[in-house]
Amino acid sequence: MEIIQKFCDKINSKDRTVYFGEFPQLDKKFTNQLGAILSYSDINKDTLDKLKKDENLRICCMTECTVNAYIISDKITKGNTLSIGDIENFVTNDDTPLSEEITCWNYEGDDLILLGRKIKTEDIPNLRLETIKIKLYQDVTELFKEITEIFLEEWGENKKKLLKDSDEKSVYYLLESYFDQIKDEFPYFVDEGGIRDQKAIGHNLSSFFYKNISLELAITSTNLMNDDDWYNNNYFQFYKLS
């Protein structure tokens, strides 16, 4: 059907490079070599020294959100589907959301995002509504160094105590509470891919309910991503350049 092809063309034309970079879907080769998650107490000279000694050791920022999405997976065959009526309304009316299930309360126009591979016409009957986790990874090595240098060179001893023994991990709250100058220069929004102007590494998609099931693609909305309580689901983490 022509309307199905137009739908695929419209979804595939979404430009992810504005905020998300190319953001490829990551495989186990990347996730298997992820290292320790850093807490606030790791913002210190020892961590800087580790980075200097090993040029392949880097720091990423992982940002996770949980949303409803229409997905493709050969392991998930049950769940709500899109009707031809939904698809036709979305294609022919620019201000019509694709589905209420993936539309945020503050909908202001087409804000869909496609993650994973591009969608094909033969995928449409197999799209299923699923609650998923999206993990976004960015390389923030230089930003982490900048934060640490500010901590070491500009903070007094009394202020340093706030972080030295802290096991907190949220990067969002770290910037929000302690590093205004960084936050103002590099604001942090999950619907923009994480910390603005940091290099995108890629993303992982997974089912919220079923473990170890890979998803080929997911269609959701950026407003829905931002509406999730993602503020605590982010942290710095070591990783190695391959």
C-alpha atoms as an extended CHARMM CRD file, in Angstrom:
* protein
*
       242  EXT
         1         1  MET       CA              0.0000000000        0.0000000000        0.0000000000  PROA      1               0.0000000000
         2         2  GLU       CA              1.2160000000        3.4870000000       -0.8680000000  PROA      2               0.0000000000
         3         3  ILE       CA              0.2290000000        4.8430000000        2.5660000000  PROA      3               0.0000000000
         4         4  ILE       CA              2.5130000000        2.2880000000        4.2580000000  PROA      4               0.0000000000
         5         5  GLN       CA              5.4890000000        3.3780000000        2.1420000000  PROA      5               0.0000000000
         6         6  LYS       CA              4.7600000000        7.0420000000        2.9350000000  PROA      6               0.0000000000
         7         7  PHE       CA              4.6310000000        6.1650000000        6.6250000000  PROA      7               0.0000000000
         8         8  CYS       CA              8.0140000000        4.4250000000        6.4740000000  PROA      8               0.0000000000
         9         9  ASP       CA              9.5120000000        7.3200000000        4.5310000000  PROA      9               0.0000000000
        10        10  LYS       CA              8.2320000000        9.8190000000        7.1000000000  PROA      10              0.0000000000
        11        11  ILE       CA              9.5790000000        7.8380000000       10.0590000000  PROA      11              0.0000000000
        12        12  ASN       CA             12.9270000000        7.1190000000        8.3910000000  PROA      12              0.0000000000
        13        13  SER       CA             13.4000000000       10.7880000000        7.4980000000  PROA      13              0.0000000000
        14        14  LYS       CA             13.6290000000       11.7970000000       11.1640000000  PROA      14              0.0000000000
        15        15  ASP       CA             16.9380000000       13.6170000000       11.5920000000  PROA      15              0.0000000000
        16        16  ARG       CA             18.6690000000       12.2040000000       14.6630000000  PROA      16              0.0000000000
        17        17  THR       CA             21.8780000000       14.1330000000       14.0350000000  PROA      17              0.0000000000
        18        18  VAL       CA             20.5800000000       17.3890000000       15.5570000000  PROA      18              0.0000000000
        19        19  TYR       CA             20.9800000000       16.2190000000       19.1580000000  PROA      19              0.0000000000
        20        20  PHE       CA             21.5500000000       12.4790000000       19.1110000000  PROA      20              0.0000000000
        21        21  GLY       CA             24.3830000000       12.3400000000       16.5990000000  PROA      21              0.0000000000
        22        22  GLU       CA             24.3440000000        9.2060000000       14.4870000000  PROA      22              0.0000000000
        23        23  PHE       CA             23.7560000000        7.2140000000       17.6620000000  PROA      23              0.0000000000
        24        24  PRO       CA             24.1030000000        3.6550000000       16.3350000000  PROA      24              0.0000000000
        25        25  GLN       CA             22.6600000000        0.7360000000       18.2400000000  PROA      25              0.0000000000
        26        26  LEU       CA             25.4280000000       -0.7840000000       20.3520000000  PROA      26              0.0000000000
        27        27  ASP       CA             26.1530000000       -4.4920000000       20.5730000000  PROA      27              0.0000000000
        28        28  LYS       CA             27.6420000000       -6.6800000000       23.2990000000  PROA      28              0.0000000000
        29        29  LYS       CA             31.1660000000       -5.8460000000       22.1390000000  PROA      29              0.0000000000
        30        30  PHE       CA             30.6560000000       -2.3960000000       23.6670000000  PROA      30              0.0000000000
        31        31  THR       CA             28.6380000000       -3.3330000000       26.7400000000  PROA      31              0.0000000000
        32        32  ASN       CA             30.9470000000       -6.2210000000       27.6700000000  PROA      32              0.0000000000
        33        33  GLN       CA             33.9400000000       -3.9150000000       28.0110000000  PROA      33              0.0000000000
        34        34  LEU       CA             32.2090000000       -1.3000000000       30.1680000000  PROA      34              0.0000000000
        35        35  GLY       CA             34.0920000000       -0.7680000000       33.4010000000  PROA      35              0.0000000000
        36        36  ALA       CA             33.2750000000        0.5100000000       36.8680000000  PROA      36              0.0000000000
        37        37  ILE       CA             30.5090000000        3.0390000000       37.4900000000  PROA      37              0.0000000000
        38        38  LEU       CA             31.8850000000        6.1760000000       39.1170000000  PROA      38              0.0000000000
        39        39  SER       CA             30.4320000000        7.8680000000       42.1680000000  PROA      39              0.0000000000
        40        40  TYR       CA             31.0340000000       11.4540000000       43.2860000000  PROA      40              0.0000000000
        41        41  SER       CA             33.9480000000       10.2850000000       45.4590000000  PROA      41              0.0000000000
        42        42  ASP       CA             35.7850000000        9.2640000000       42.2430000000  PROA      42              0.0000000000
        43        43  ILE       CA             36.0910000000       12.8920000000       41.1990000000  PROA      43              0.0000000000
        44        44  ASN       CA             39.7240000000       13.0990000000       42.2800000000  PROA      44              0.0000000000
        45        45  LYS       CA             43.3550000000       13.1040000000       41.1740000000  PROA      45              0.0000000000
        46        46  ASP       CA             43.5840000000        9.2990000000       41.2220000000  PROA      46              0.0000000000
        47        47  THR       CA             40.9570000000        9.0490000000       38.4630000000  PROA      47              0.0000000000
        48        48  LEU       CA             42.7600000000       11.6930000000       36.4030000000  PROA      48              0.0000000000
        49        49  ASP       CA             45.9930000000        9.7250000000       36.7950000000  PROA      49              0.0000000000
        50        50  LYS       CA             44.2710000000        6.5320000000       35.5580000000  PROA      50              0.0000000000
        51        51  LEU       CA             43.1200000000        8.3480000000       32.4440000000  PROA      51              0.0000000000
        52        52  LYS       CA             46.5990000000        9.7640000000       31.7890000000  PROA      52              0.0000000000
        53        53  LYS       CA             48.2770000000        6.3490000000       32.1400000000  PROA      53              0.0000000000
        54        54  ASP       CA             45.9490000000        4.5700000000       29.7150000000  PROA      54              0.0000000000
        55        55  GLU       CA             45.0680000000        6.4080000000       26.5070000000  PROA      55              0.0000000000
        56        56  ASN       CA             42.3870000000        3.8240000000       25.7060000000  PROA      56              0.0000000000
        57        57  LEU       CA             40.6130000000        4.3280000000       29.0220000000  PROA      57              0.0000000000
        58        58  ARG       CA             37.7050000000        6.7280000000       28.6220000000  PROA      58              0.0000000000
        59        59  ILE       CA             34.6480000000        7.8770000000       30.5300000000  PROA      59              0.0000000000
        60        60  CYS       CA             31.1260000000        7.7440000000       29.1800000000  PROA      60              0.0000000000
        61        61  CYS       CA             27.8830000000        9.1190000000       30.5270000000  PROA      61              0.0000000000
        62        62  MET       CA             24.9910000000        6.6420000000       30.5070000000  PROA      62              0.0000000000
        63        63  THR       CA             21.4880000000        8.1090000000       30.5220000000  PROA      63              0.0000000000
        64        64  GLU       CA             18.4960000000        5.7860000000       30.8070000000  PROA      64              0.0000000000
        65        65  CYS       CA             14.7820000000        6.3490000000       30.3860000000  PROA      65              0.0000000000
        66        66  THR       CA             11.7500000000        4.0610000000       30.3110000000  PROA      66              0.0000000000
        67        67  VAL       CA              9.0240000000        4.7220000000       27.7430000000  PROA      67              0.0000000000
        68        68  ASN       CA              6.2860000000        3.1380000000       25.6810000000  PROA      68              0.0000000000
        69        69  ALA       CA              7.3560000000        2.4490000000       22.1080000000  PROA      69              0.0000000000
        70        70  TYR       CA              6.3440000000        0.5210000000       19.0290000000  PROA      70              0.0000000000
        71        71  ILE       CA              9.0600000000       -2.0600000000       18.5440000000  PROA      71              0.0000000000
        72        72  ILE       CA             10.2340000000       -4.8430000000       16.2720000000  PROA      72              0.0000000000
        73        73  SER       CA             11.5460000000       -8.0260000000       17.8760000000  PROA      73              0.0000000000
        74        74  ASP       CA             11.2660000000      -11.6000000000       16.6990000000  PROA      74              0.0000000000
        75        75  LYS       CA             10.7680000000      -12.5950000000       20.3580000000  PROA      75              0.0000000000
        76        76  ILE       CA              7.8200000000      -10.2980000000       21.0700000000  PROA      76              0.0000000000
        77        77  THR       CA              4.7520000000      -11.1330000000       19.0220000000  PROA      77              0.0000000000
        78        78  LYS       CA              1.9420000000      -10.0520000000       21.3470000000  PROA      78              0.0000000000
        79        79  GLY       CA              0.7290000000       -6.5690000000       22.1450000000  PROA      79              0.0000000000
        80        80  ASN       CA             -1.1580000000       -3.6660000000       20.5980000000  PROA      80              0.0000000000
        81        81  THR       CA             -0.5110000000       -2.8910000000       16.9390000000  PROA      81              0.0000000000
        82        82  LEU       CA             -0.9370000000        0.1880000000       14.7590000000  PROA      82              0.0000000000
        83        83  SER       CA             -4.0960000000        0.3240000000       12.6570000000  PROA      83              0.0000000000
        84        84  ILE       CA             -4.1890000000        1.5200000000        9.0720000000  PROA      84              0.0000000000
        85        85  GLY       CA             -6.3310000000        4.3900000000       10.3440000000  PROA      85              0.0000000000
        86        86  ASP       CA             -3.6150000000        5.4600000000       12.8150000000  PROA      86              0.0000000000
        87        87  ILE       CA             -1.0030000000        5.3270000000       10.0670000000  PROA      87              0.0000000000
        88        88  GLU       CA             -3.1380000000        7.2120000000        7.5400000000  PROA      88              0.0000000000
        89        89  ASN       CA             -4.0020000000        9.9930000000       10.0200000000  PROA      89              0.0000000000
        90        90  PHE       CA             -0.3310000000       10.3840000000       10.9370000000  PROA      90              0.0000000000
        91        91  VAL       CA              0.8210000000       10.5460000000        7.3160000000  PROA      91              0.0000000000
        92        92  THR       CA             -1.8730000000       12.9300000000        6.0510000000  PROA      92              0.0000000000
        93        93  ASN       CA             -2.0840000000       15.2890000000        9.0610000000  PROA      93              0.0000000000
        94        94  ASP       CA              1.1160000000       16.9140000000       10.3240000000  PROA      94              0.0000000000
        95        95  ASP       CA             -0.4080000000       17.7870000000       13.7100000000  PROA      95              0.0000000000
        96        96  THR       CA             -1.8700000000       14.3530000000       14.4120000000  PROA      96              0.0000000000
        97        97  PRO       CA              0.0950000000       12.0940000000       16.8050000000  PROA      97              0.0000000000
        98        98  LEU       CA              0.7820000000        8.5390000000       15.6790000000  PROA      98              0.0000000000
        99        99  SER       CA             -0.7320000000        6.9820000000       18.7870000000  PROA      99              0.0000000000
       100       100  GLU       CA             -1.8900000000        8.1070000000       22.2160000000  PROA      100             0.0000000000
       101       101  GLU       CA              0.1930000000        5.2840000000       23.6860000000  PROA      101             0.0000000000
       102       102  ILE       CA              3.4380000000        7.0570000000       22.7750000000  PROA      102             0.0000000000
       103       103  THR       CA              2.1820000000       10.6370000000       23.0550000000  PROA      103             0.0000000000
       104       104  CYS       CA              3.1260000000       12.7950000000       26.0290000000  PROA      104             0.0000000000
       105       105  TRP       CA              0.6230000000       15.0040000000       27.8260000000  PROA      105             0.0000000000
       106       106  ASN       CA              2.4340000000       18.1290000000       26.5650000000  PROA      106             0.0000000000
       107       107  TYR       CA              2.2840000000       17.1550000000       22.8820000000  PROA      107             0.0000000000
       108       108  GLU       CA              2.9830000000       20.1370000000       20.6380000000  PROA      108             0.0000000000
       109       109  GLY       CA              3.4500000000       18.4850000000       17.2480000000  PROA      109             0.0000000000
       110       110  ASP       CA              5.3620000000       15.6690000000       15.6470000000  PROA      110             0.0000000000
       111       111  ASP       CA              8.1260000000       14.6800000000       18.0870000000  PROA      111             0.0000000000
       112       112  LEU       CA              8.6550000000       11.0440000000       17.1170000000  PROA      112             0.0000000000
       113       113  ILE       CA             12.1020000000        9.4990000000       17.1440000000  PROA      113             0.0000000000
       114       114  LEU       CA             13.2340000000        6.2630000000       15.5290000000  PROA      114             0.0000000000
       115       115  LEU       CA             15.9480000000        4.3160000000       17.3270000000  PROA      115             0.0000000000
       116       116  GLY       CA             17.6720000000        1.2540000000       15.9130000000  PROA      116             0.0000000000
       117       117  ARG       CA             17.5450000000        0.3620000000       12.2350000000  PROA      117             0.0000000000
       118       118  LYS       CA             15.2870000000        1.9770000000        9.6510000000  PROA      118             0.0000000000
       119       119  ILE       CA             11.7470000000        0.6930000000        9.3270000000  PROA      119             0.0000000000
       120       120  LYS       CA             10.5590000000       -1.3150000000        6.3010000000  PROA      120             0.0000000000
       121       121  THR       CA              7.0780000000       -1.7360000000        4.8960000000  PROA      121             0.0000000000
       122       122  GLU       CA              7.0620000000       -5.4150000000        5.8520000000  PROA      122             0.0000000000
       123       123  ASP       CA              7.6760000000       -4.4220000000        9.4920000000  PROA      123             0.0000000000
       124       124  ILE       CA              4.3230000000       -2.6960000000        9.9320000000  PROA      124             0.0000000000
       125       125  PRO       CA              2.2010000000       -5.7930000000       10.7710000000  PROA      125             0.0000000000
       126       126  ASN       CA              4.8540000000       -6.8400000000       13.3110000000  PROA      126             0.0000000000
       127       127  LEU       CA              5.0890000000       -3.5580000000       15.2270000000  PROA      127             0.0000000000
       128       128  ARG       CA              4.0870000000       -4.1350000000       18.8450000000  PROA      128             0.0000000000
       129       129  LEU       CA              3.5320000000       -1.7070000000       21.7040000000  PROA      129             0.0000000000
       130       130  GLU       CA              6.0510000000       -2.4230000000       24.4510000000  PROA      130             0.0000000000
       131       131  THR       CA              7.5220000000       -0.6910000000       27.5010000000  PROA      131             0.0000000000
       132       132  ILE       CA             11.2360000000       -0.3720000000       26.8610000000  PROA      132             0.0000000000
       133       133  LYS       CA             14.4370000000        0.9410000000       28.3550000000  PROA      133             0.0000000000
       134       134  ILE       CA             16.6110000000        3.2610000000       26.2940000000  PROA      134             0.0000000000
       135       135  LYS       CA             20.2220000000        3.6660000000       27.3630000000  PROA      135             0.0000000000
       136       136  LEU       CA             22.1300000000        6.5160000000       25.7370000000  PROA      136             0.0000000000
       137       137  TYR       CA             25.9340000000        6.5830000000       25.8640000000  PROA      137             0.0000000000
       138       138  GLN       CA             28.1580000000        9.6310000000       25.2980000000  PROA      138             0.0000000000
       139       139  ASP       CA             31.9130000000       10.0980000000       25.5740000000  PROA      139             0.0000000000
       140       140  VAL       CA             32.4150000000       12.7140000000       28.3060000000  PROA      140             0.0000000000
       141       141  THR       CA             36.0850000000       12.1330000000       29.1170000000  PROA      141             0.0000000000
       142       142  GLU       CA             37.1330000000       15.7450000000       28.6020000000  PROA      142             0.0000000000
       143       143  LEU       CA             34.0950000000       17.0600000000       30.4510000000  PROA      143             0.0000000000
       144       144  PHE       CA             34.8810000000       14.7840000000       33.4120000000  PROA      144             0.0000000000
       145       145  LYS       CA             38.4580000000       16.0960000000       33.4430000000  PROA      145             0.0000000000
       146       146  GLU       CA             37.1480000000       19.6690000000       33.4550000000  PROA      146             0.0000000000
       147       147  ILE       CA             34.8230000000       18.9350000000       36.3730000000  PROA      147             0.0000000000
       148       148  THR       CA             37.6340000000       17.2690000000       38.3150000000  PROA      148             0.0000000000
       149       149  GLU       CA             40.0470000000       20.1410000000       37.7030000000  PROA      149             0.0000000000
       150       150  ILE       CA             37.4640000000       22.6290000000       38.9670000000  PROA      150             0.0000000000
       151       151  PHE       CA             36.9690000000       20.4320000000       42.0430000000  PROA      151             0.0000000000
       152       152  LEU       CA             40.7290000000       20.1700000000       42.7420000000  PROA      152             0.0000000000
       153       153  GLU       CA             41.7600000000       23.7330000000       41.9620000000  PROA      153             0.0000000000
       154       154  GLU       CA             38.7920000000       25.9060000000       42.9060000000  PROA      154             0.0000000000
       155       155  TRP       CA             37.0230000000       24.1880000000       45.7930000000  PROA      155             0.0000000000
       156       156  GLY       CA             38.0100000000       24.7000000000       49.4280000000  PROA      156             0.0000000000
       157       157  GLU       CA             38.4730000000       21.7510000000       51.7740000000  PROA      157             0.0000000000
       158       158  ASN       CA             35.0910000000       22.1940000000       53.4540000000  PROA      158             0.0000000000
       159       159  LYS       CA             33.2930000000       22.1140000000       50.1180000000  PROA      159             0.0000000000
       160       160  LYS       CA             35.3450000000       19.1470000000       48.8900000000  PROA      160             0.0000000000
       161       161  LYS       CA             34.0190000000       17.0770000000       51.7970000000  PROA      161             0.0000000000
       162       162  LEU       CA             30.5880000000       17.1710000000       50.1220000000  PROA      162             0.0000000000
       163       163  LEU       CA             31.8580000000       14.8640000000       47.3760000000  PROA      163             0.0000000000
       164       164  LYS       CA             34.8570000000       13.0610000000       48.8710000000  PROA      164             0.0000000000
       165       165  ASP       CA             32.8300000000       10.4480000000       50.7300000000  PROA      165             0.0000000000
       166       166  SER       CA             29.6880000000       10.4960000000       48.5900000000  PROA      166             0.0000000000
       167       167  ASP       CA             28.4340000000        7.3360000000       46.9010000000  PROA      167             0.0000000000
       168       168  GLU       CA             25.9150000000        9.3160000000       44.8230000000  PROA      168             0.0000000000
       169       169  LYS       CA             26.1740000000        8.7430000000       41.0750000000  PROA      169             0.0000000000
       170       170  SER       CA             23.6690000000       10.9420000000       39.2230000000  PROA      170             0.0000000000
       171       171  VAL       CA             25.5020000000       13.1490000000       36.7230000000  PROA      171             0.0000000000
       172       172  TYR       CA             22.3900000000       15.2790000000       36.3050000000  PROA      172             0.0000000000
       173       173  TYR       CA             22.2550000000       16.1710000000       40.0030000000  PROA      173             0.0000000000
       174       174  LEU       CA             26.0300000000       16.6120000000       40.1280000000  PROA      174             0.0000000000
       175       175  LEU       CA             25.8360000000       19.3500000000       37.5170000000  PROA      175             0.0000000000
       176       176  GLU       CA             22.6050000000       20.7570000000       38.9140000000  PROA      176             0.0000000000
       177       177  SER       CA             23.8360000000       20.9860000000       42.5120000000  PROA      177             0.0000000000
       178       178  TYR       CA             27.5800000000       21.5960000000       42.3290000000  PROA      178             0.0000000000
       179       179  PHE       CA             28.7720000000       22.7490000000       38.9090000000  PROA      179             0.0000000000
       180       180  ASP       CA             26.5840000000       25.5840000000       37.6680000000  PROA      180             0.0000000000
       181       181  GLN       CA             29.1710000000       26.8070000000       35.1770000000  PROA      181             0.0000000000
       182       182  ILE       CA             29.2690000000       23.3740000000       33.5030000000  PROA      182             0.0000000000
       183       183  LYS       CA             25.4900000000       22.9860000000       33.6000000000  PROA      183             0.0000000000
       184       184  ASP       CA             24.9540000000       26.3780000000       31.9490000000  PROA      184             0.0000000000
       185       185  GLU       CA             27.4430000000       25.6270000000       29.1750000000  PROA      185             0.0000000000
       186       186  PHE       CA             26.3850000000       22.0070000000       28.6430000000  PROA      186             0.0000000000
       187       187  PRO       CA             22.7060000000       21.5610000000       29.6400000000  PROA      187             0.0000000000
       188       188  TYR       CA             21.4600000000       18.0210000000       30.1690000000  PROA      188             0.0000000000
       189       189  PHE       CA             18.2520000000       16.7410000000       28.5370000000  PROA      189             0.0000000000
       190       190  VAL       CA             17.5190000000       13.0820000000       27.8620000000  PROA      190             0.0000000000
       191       191  ASP       CA             15.3450000000       13.9720000000       24.8560000000  PROA      191             0.0000000000
       192       192  GLU       CA             18.3930000000       15.6840000000       23.3300000000  PROA      192             0.0000000000
       193       193  GLY       CA             20.5660000000       12.6190000000       23.7890000000  PROA      193             0.0000000000
       194       194  GLY       CA             22.0610000000       13.5250000000       27.1780000000  PROA      194             0.0000000000
       195       195  ILE       CA             24.5800000000       16.2920000000       27.8690000000  PROA      195             0.0000000000
       196       196  ARG       CA             24.5260000000       18.7580000000       25.0060000000  PROA      196             0.0000000000
       197       197  ASP       CA             27.5730000000       18.9490000000       22.7300000000  PROA      197             0.0000000000
       198       198  GLN       CA             29.1110000000       15.7190000000       24.0180000000  PROA      198             0.0000000000
       199       199  LYS       CA             30.0860000000       13.0310000000       21.5160000000  PROA      199             0.0000000000
       200       200  ALA       CA             27.4340000000       10.3730000000       20.9800000000  PROA      200             0.0000000000
       201       201  ILE       CA             28.6560000000        6.7780000000       21.2120000000  PROA      201             0.0000000000
       202       202  GLY       CA             25.3780000000        4.9430000000       20.6950000000  PROA      202             0.0000000000
       203       203  HSD       CA             22.3440000000        3.4760000000       22.4070000000  PROA      203             0.0000000000
       204       204  ASN       CA             20.8870000000        0.2200000000       23.6900000000  PROA      204             0.0000000000
       205       205  LEU       CA             17.2520000000       -0.8480000000       23.4750000000  PROA      205             0.0000000000
       206       206  SER       CA             15.7490000000       -3.4830000000       25.7500000000  PROA      206             0.0000000000
       207       207  SER       CA             12.3460000000       -4.6400000000       26.9250000000  PROA      207             0.0000000000
       208       208  PHE       CA             11.3660000000       -3.4630000000       30.3910000000  PROA      208             0.0000000000
       209       209  PHE       CA              9.6060000000       -6.7540000000       31.1710000000  PROA      209             0.0000000000
       210       210  TYR       CA             11.5940000000       -9.3830000000       29.2660000000  PROA      210             0.0000000000
       211       211  LYS       CA             15.3030000000       -9.8620000000       29.8910000000  PROA      211             0.0000000000
       212       212  ASN       CA             17.8620000000      -10.6200000000       27.2050000000  PROA      212             0.0000000000
       213       213  ILE       CA             15.5340000000       -9.8360000000       24.3210000000  PROA      213             0.0000000000
       214       214  SER       CA             17.0300000000       -7.6650000000       21.6080000000  PROA      214             0.0000000000
       215       215  LEU       CA             14.9750000000       -5.0280000000       19.8300000000  PROA      215             0.0000000000
       216       216  GLU       CA             15.6680000000       -4.1700000000       16.2120000000  PROA      216             0.0000000000
       217       217  LEU       CA             14.0080000000       -0.7590000000       16.3210000000  PROA      217             0.0000000000
       218       218  ALA       CA             11.7750000000        1.4040000000       18.4770000000  PROA      218             0.0000000000
       219       219  ILE       CA              9.4780000000        4.3160000000       17.6720000000  PROA      219             0.0000000000
       220       220  THR       CA              8.7160000000        6.6340000000       20.5750000000  PROA      220             0.0000000000
       221       221  SER       CA              8.5370000000       10.3850000000       21.2370000000  PROA      221             0.0000000000
       222       222  THR       CA             11.1900000000       12.6990000000       22.6200000000  PROA      222             0.0000000000
       223       223  ASN       CA              8.6730000000       14.3770000000       24.9280000000  PROA      223             0.0000000000
       224       224  LEU       CA              7.7870000000       10.9950000000       26.4060000000  PROA      224             0.0000000000
       225       225  MET       CA             11.4800000000       10.2950000000       26.9890000000  PROA      225             0.0000000000
       226       226  ASN       CA             11.8520000000       13.5650000000       28.8580000000  PROA      226             0.0000000000
       227       227  ASP       CA              8.6770000000       12.9850000000       30.8700000000  PROA      227             0.0000000000
       228       228  ASP       CA             10.1400000000        9.8360000000       32.4410000000  PROA      228             0.0000000000
       229       229  ASP       CA             11.8410000000       10.0820000000       35.8450000000  PROA      229             0.0000000000
       230       230  TRP       CA             15.2710000000        9.7070000000       34.2410000000  PROA      230             0.0000000000
       231       231  TYR       CA             17.1040000000       12.1590000000       36.5100000000  PROA      231             0.0000000000
       232       232  ASN       CA             18.4710000000        9.4550000000       38.7930000000  PROA      232             0.0000000000
       233       233  ASN       CA             19.1460000000        6.9490000000       36.0160000000  PROA      233             0.0000000000
       234       234  ASN       CA             22.4470000000        8.3350000000       34.7820000000  PROA      234             0.0000000000
       235       235  TYR       CA             26.0870000000        8.0190000000       35.7560000000  PROA      235             0.0000000000
       236       236  PHE       CA             29.7190000000        8.2350000000       34.6840000000  PROA      236             0.0000000000
       237       237  GLN       CA             31.3120000000        4.9160000000       33.7110000000  PROA      237             0.0000000000
       238       238  PHE       CA             34.7170000000        3.7720000000       32.5010000000  PROA      238             0.0000000000
       239       239  TYR       CA             34.9440000000        2.2130000000       29.0680000000  PROA      239             0.0000000000
       240       240  LYS       CA             37.7490000000        1.2110000000       26.7190000000  PROA      240             0.0000000000
       241       241  LEU       CA             38.3580000000        2.3390000000       23.1620000000  PROA      241             0.0000000000
       242       242  SER       CA             38.4040000000       -0.6980000000       20.9060000000  PROA      242             0.0000000000
